[in-house]
Amino acid sequence: MLLPTVLALLLVVAGLGVVGSAQVRVQQAAGAAARELARGAAPPDLATTAGHGATASTRSSGGVAVVTVTRRVELLGFGGLGVTVKGSAAARPEKSEP
């Protein structure tokens, strides 16, 4: 009776680790994309920064570029069982020297 409980607890902890890691990657990807857009450059490849299946959306609000990166994370390989993580970052466009 104790072994199944311990196994279930380990699966929950592993799942939380996977989701936490994906959240950090998505947030870092949003920050990198916002910085590149502020410089006027192309944003970095999301597959390498946020992971496979990540999508990004950009919008401009009050002279500030806002990037939102979203990624679906499947938990422990079970199809259909997962969560969506999202990260956002904003940056003001850099002014170029005359």
PyRosetta script that sets phi, psi and omega in degrees:
from pyrosetta import init, pose_from_sequence

init()
pose = pose_from_sequence("MLLPTVLALLLVVAGLGVVGSAQVRVQQAAGAAARELARGAAPPDLATTAGHGATASTRSSGGVAVVTVTRRVELLGFGGLGVTVKGSAAARPEKSEP")
pose.set_psi(1, -31.8)
pose.set_omega(1, -178.7)
pose.set_phi(2, -75.2)
pose.set_psi(2, -36.4)
pose.set_omega(2, -177.4)
pose.set_phi(3, -62.2)
pose.set_psi(3, -45.3)
pose.set_omega(3, 177.1)
pose.set_phi(4, -62.6)
pose.set_psi(4, -34.6)
pose.set_omega(4, 178.5)
pose.set_phi(5, -66.8)
pose.set_psi(5, -43.7)
pose.set_omega(5, 178.8)
pose.set_phi(6, -64.8)
pose.set_psi(6, -41.7)
pose.set_omega(6, 178.6)
pose.set_phi(7, -63.0)
pose.set_psi(7, -43.2)
pose.set_omega(7, 178.4)
pose.set_phi(8, -63.4)
pose.set_psi(8, -41.1)
pose.set_omega(8, 178.0)
pose.set_phi(9, -63.6)
pose.set_psi(9, -41.3)
pose.set_omega(9, 177.9)
pose.set_phi(10, -64.3)
pose.set_psi(10, -38.5)
pose.set_omega(10, 177.5)
pose.set_phi(11, -65.2)
pose.set_psi(11, -39.5)
pose.set_omega(11, 177.9)
pose.set_phi(12, -65.0)
pose.set_psi(12, -44.5)
pose.set_omega(12, 179.8)
pose.set_phi(13, -64.1)
pose.set_psi(13, -42.1)
pose.set_omega(13, 178.3)
pose.set_phi(14, -63.8)
pose.set_psi(14, -40.9)
pose.set_omega(14, 178.0)
pose.set_phi(15, -62.8)
pose.set_psi(15, -41.0)
pose.set_omega(15, 177.5)
pose.set_phi(16, -64.3)
pose.set_psi(16, -36.5)
pose.set_omega(16, 177.2)
pose.set_phi(17, -65.0)
pose.set_psi(17, -41.8)
pose.set_omega(17, 179.0)
pose.set_phi(18, -64.0)
pose.set_psi(18, -45.2)
pose.set_omega(18, -180.0)
pose.set_phi(19, -65.9)
pose.set_psi(19, -42.2)
pose.set_omega(19, 178.9)
pose.set_phi(20, -62.6)
pose.set_psi(20, -42.0)
pose.set_omega(20, 178.4)
pose.set_phi(21, -64.8)
pose.set_psi(21, -42.1)
pose.set_omega(21, 178.7)
pose.set_phi(22, -64.7)
pose.set_psi(22, -37.9)
pose.set_omega(22, 179.2)
pose.set_phi(23, -63.1)
pose.set_psi(23, -42.7)
pose.set_omega(23, 178.9)
pose.set_phi(24, -63.9)
pose.set_psi(24, -44.2)
pose.set_omega(24, 180.0)
pose.set_phi(25, -63.1)
pose.set_psi(25, -40.6)
pose.set_omega(25, -179.5)
pose.set_phi(26, -67.0)
pose.set_psi(26, -41.9)
pose.set_omega(26, 179.5)
pose.set_phi(27, -65.4)
pose.set_psi(27, -41.7)
pose.set_omega(27, 178.0)
pose.set_phi(28, -65.4)
pose.set_psi(28, -37.5)
pose.set_omega(28, 178.2)
pose.set_phi(29, -65.6)
pose.set_psi(29, -39.2)
pose.set_omega(29, 178.0)
pose.set_phi(30, -64.6)
pose.set_psi(30, -42.4)
pose.set_omega(30, 178.3)
pose.set_phi(31, -63.6)
pose.set_psi(31, -42.9)
pose.set_omega(31, 179.4)
pose.set_phi(32, -65.3)
pose.set_psi(32, -41.6)
pose.set_omega(32, 179.4)
pose.set_phi(33, -65.6)
pose.set_psi(33, -41.0)
pose.set_omega(33, 179.3)
pose.set_phi(34, -64.2)
pose.set_psi(34, -41.2)
pose.set_omega(34, 178.7)
pose.set_phi(35, -63.3)
pose.set_psi(35, -43.7)
pose.set_omega(35, -179.5)
pose.set_phi(36, -66.1)
pose.set_psi(36, -40.5)
pose.set_omega(36, 177.1)
pose.set_phi(37, -64.1)
pose.set_psi(37, -36.3)
pose.set_omega(37, 178.5)
pose.set_phi(38, -65.2)
pose.set_psi(38, -30.1)
pose.set_omega(38, 178.1)
pose.set_phi(39, -83.7)
pose.set_psi(39, -10.5)
pose.set_omega(39, -178.4)
pose.set_phi(40, 88.1)
pose.set_psi(40, 12.0)
pose.set_omega(40, -179.3)
pose.set_phi(41, -98.7)
pose.set_psi(41, 169.4)
pose.set_omega(41, 177.1)
pose.set_phi(42, -73.7)
pose.set_psi(42, 141.7)
pose.set_omega(42, 179.2)
pose.set_phi(43, -67.8)
pose.set_psi(43, 155.9)
pose.set_omega(43, -179.7)
pose.set_phi(44, -67.9)
pose.set_psi(44, 163.0)
pose.set_omega(44, 179.1)
pose.set_phi(45, -67.2)
pose.set_psi(45, 122.7)
pose.set_omega(45, -177.4)
pose.set_phi(46, -67.6)
pose.set_psi(46, -31.6)
pose.set_omega(46, -177.9)
pose.set_phi(47, -62.5)
pose.set_psi(47, -33.2)
pose.set_omega(47, -179.9)
pose.set_phi(48, -86.4)
pose.set_psi(48, -29.7)
pose.set_omega(48, -177.2)
pose.set_phi(49, -91.8)
pose.set_psi(49, -41.9)
pose.set_omega(49, -175.9)
pose.set_phi(50, -104.6)
pose.set_psi(50, -17.6)
pose.set_omega(50, -179.5)
pose.set_phi(51, 109.7)
pose.set_psi(51, 164.1)
pose.set_omega(51, -176.9)
pose.set_phi(52, -61.9)
pose.set_psi(52, 134.1)
pose.set_omega(52, 177.1)
pose.set_phi(53, 88.7)
pose.set_psi(53, 5.3)
pose.set_omega(53, 179.9)
pose.set_phi(54, -77.0)
pose.set_psi(54, 144.7)
pose.set_omega(54, 176.3)
pose.set_phi(55, -126.3)
pose.set_psi(55, 153.0)
pose.set_omega(55, -179.8)
pose.set_phi(56, -129.2)
pose.set_psi(56, 147.4)
pose.set_omega(56, 172.3)
pose.set_phi(57, -131.6)
pose.set_psi(57, 144.6)
pose.set_omega(57, 179.3)
pose.set_phi(58, -125.2)
pose.set_psi(58, 149.5)
pose.set_omega(58, 175.0)
pose.set_phi(59, -150.7)
pose.set_psi(59, 159.1)
pose.set_omega(59, 179.1)
pose.set_phi(60, -116.3)
pose.set_psi(60, 131.6)
pose.set_omega(60, -178.8)
pose.set_phi(61, -139.3)
pose.set_psi(61, 110.3)
pose.set_omega(61, 177.1)
pose.set_phi(62, 63.5)
pose.set_psi(62, 36.1)
pose.set_omega(62, 180.0)
pose.set_phi(63, 80.0)
pose.set_psi(63, 10.3)
pose.set_omega(63, 179.0)
pose.set_phi(64, -117.7)
pose.set_psi(64, 129.8)
pose.set_omega(64, 176.5)
pose.set_phi(65, -85.7)
pose.set_psi(65, 128.2)
pose.set_omega(65, 179.7)
pose.set_phi(66, -115.5)
pose.set_psi(66, 126.8)
pose.set_omega(66, 179.1)
pose.set_phi(67, -114.9)
pose.set_psi(67, 130.0)
pose.set_omega(67, 176.0)
pose.set_phi(68, -121.0)
pose.set_psi(68, 125.8)
pose.set_omega(68, 179.3)
pose.set_phi(69, -112.9)
pose.set_psi(69, 131.9)
pose.set_omega(69, -178.3)
pose.set_phi(70, -126.6)
pose.set_psi(70, 142.2)
pose.set_omega(70, 178.5)
pose.set_phi(71, -148.0)
pose.set_psi(71, 135.9)
pose.set_omega(71, 175.7)
pose.set_phi(72, -88.5)
pose.set_psi(72, 129.5)
pose.set_omega(72, -179.2)
pose.set_phi(73, -114.4)
pose.set_psi(73, 117.7)
pose.set_omega(73, 176.6)
pose.set_phi(74, -82.0)
pose.set_psi(74, 135.1)
pose.set_omega(74, -177.4)
pose.set_phi(75, -91.0)
pose.set_psi(75, 115.8)
pose.set_omega(75, 172.7)
pose.set_phi(76, 54.9)
pose.set_psi(76, 31.6)
pose.set_omega(76, 173.9)
pose.set_phi(77, 78.3)
pose.set_psi(77, 3.2)
pose.set_omega(77, 178.7)
pose.set_phi(78, -81.8)
pose.set_psi(78, 120.5)
pose.set_omega(78, -179.4)
pose.set_phi(79, -63.9)
pose.set_psi(79, 134.8)
pose.set_omega(79, 177.8)
pose.set_phi(80, 85.2)
pose.set_psi(80, -16.3)
pose.set_omega(80, -179.8)
pose.set_phi(81, -101.2)
pose.set_psi(81, 107.7)
pose.set_omega(81, -178.5)
pose.set_phi(82, -171.8)
pose.set_psi(82, -178.9)
pose.set_omega(82, 179.4)
pose.set_phi(83, -133.7)
pose.set_psi(83, 159.1)
pose.set_omega(83, 175.8)
pose.set_phi(84, -105.8)
pose.set_psi(84, 126.6)
pose.set_omega(84, 177.2)
pose.set_phi(85, -107.4)
pose.set_psi(85, 148.9)
pose.set_omega(85, -175.8)
pose.set_phi(86, -142.0)
pose.set_psi(86, 139.4)
pose.set_omega(86, 176.4)
pose.set_phi(87, -133.8)
pose.set_psi(87, 143.2)
pose.set_omega(87, 179.9)
pose.set_phi(88, -130.4)
pose.set_psi(88, 149.2)
pose.set_omega(88, 175.7)
pose.set_phi(89, -148.5)
pose.set_psi(89, 153.5)
pose.set_omega(89, -179.7)
pose.set_phi(90, -132.5)
pose.set_psi(90, 148.8)
pose.set_omega(90, 178.1)
pose.set_phi(91, -151.3)
pose.set_psi(91, 143.8)
pose.set_omega(91, 174.8)
pose.set_phi(92, -84.8)
pose.set_psi(92, 140.7)
pose.set_omega(92, 177.2)
pose.set_phi(93, -60.1)
pose.set_psi(93, 138.1)
pose.set_omega(93, 178.3)
pose.set_phi(94, -79.2)
pose.set_psi(94, 140.3)
pose.set_omega(94, 177.8)
pose.set_phi(95, -86.5)
pose.set_psi(95, 132.1)
pose.set_omega(95, 179.1)
pose.set_phi(96, -82.0)
pose.set_psi(96, 150.2)
pose.set_omega(96, 179.4)
pose.set_phi(97, -72.3)
pose.set_psi(97, 138.6)
pose.set_omega(97, 179.2)
pose.set_phi(98, -71.2)
pose.dump_pdb("model.pdb")
